[in-house]
């Protein structure tokens, strides 16, 4: 009977240990995901800045095209 009591005690500790391990893994996963999301956010912001720069360059080409067409008519 003493062996049954000892095994009962270890069994009752295992679920607590497993749940603590699972909770620890979840917390670790959340920390890692938070870091990844910050990095993704940073990259999106950088891409947005590059897109704005590219858009301004495109708008700068339009006056050049109009000037070229006007100059061609006078020549």
C-alpha positions as MATLAB code, in Angstrom:
seq = 'XXXXXXXXXXXXXXXXXXXXXXXXXXXXXXXXXXXXXXXXXXXXXXXXXXXXXXXXXXXXXXXXXXXXXXXXXXX';
ca = [
       0.000    0.000    0.000;
       2.873    2.355    0.628;
       3.867    2.009   -3.016;
       0.374    3.079   -4.127;
       0.487    6.182   -1.958;
       3.897    7.157   -3.339;
       2.732    6.725   -6.926;
      -0.407    8.765   -6.189;
       1.710   11.627   -4.898;
       3.925   11.657   -7.991;
       0.932   11.522  -10.285;
      -0.661   14.515   -8.614;
       2.553   16.534   -9.042;
       2.976   15.666  -12.736;
      -0.100   17.514  -14.046;
       0.924   20.628  -12.136;
       4.422   20.349  -13.530;
       3.122   19.757  -17.065;
       0.757   22.693  -16.836;
       3.549   24.904  -15.479;
       5.805   23.773  -18.322;
       3.074   24.491  -20.861;
       2.435   27.919  -19.348;
       6.153   28.661  -19.444;
       6.338   27.648  -23.102;
       3.342   29.821  -23.941;
       4.899   32.826  -22.212;
       8.168   32.259  -24.054;
       6.292   31.969  -27.338;
       4.424   35.217  -26.649;
       7.687   37.066  -25.949;
       9.243   35.772  -29.164;
       6.150   36.684  -31.181;
       6.142   40.191  -29.712;
       9.738   40.645  -30.879;
       8.873   39.325  -34.335;
       5.859   41.610  -34.636;
       7.977   44.620  -33.668;
      10.452   43.694  -36.404;
       7.647   43.246  -38.941;
       6.199   46.624  -37.947;
       9.613   48.241  -38.416;
      10.018   46.700  -41.869;
       6.543   47.846  -42.900;
       7.364   51.399  -41.812;
      10.616   51.323  -43.786;
       8.764   50.011  -46.845;
       6.201   52.772  -46.508;
       8.956   55.398  -46.471;
      10.539   53.875  -49.582;
       7.162   53.820  -51.314;
       6.607   57.514  -50.553;
      10.028   58.337  -51.978;
       9.271   56.342  -55.124;
       5.910   58.053  -55.480;
       7.567   61.482  -55.278;
      10.048   60.439  -57.966;
       7.187   59.396  -60.256;
       5.424   62.729  -59.707;
       8.716   64.430  -60.622;
       8.785   62.666  -63.999;
       5.413   64.104  -65.108;
       6.583   67.717  -65.474;
       9.617   66.483  -67.379;
       7.359   64.574  -69.798;
       5.086   67.593  -70.298;
       8.081   69.858  -70.871;
       9.483   67.413  -73.410;
       6.194   67.287  -75.332;
       5.897   71.084  -75.334;
       9.524   71.469  -76.450;
       8.963   68.961  -79.260;
       6.034   71.014  -80.604;
       8.158   74.145  -80.792;
      11.013   72.454  -82.609;
];
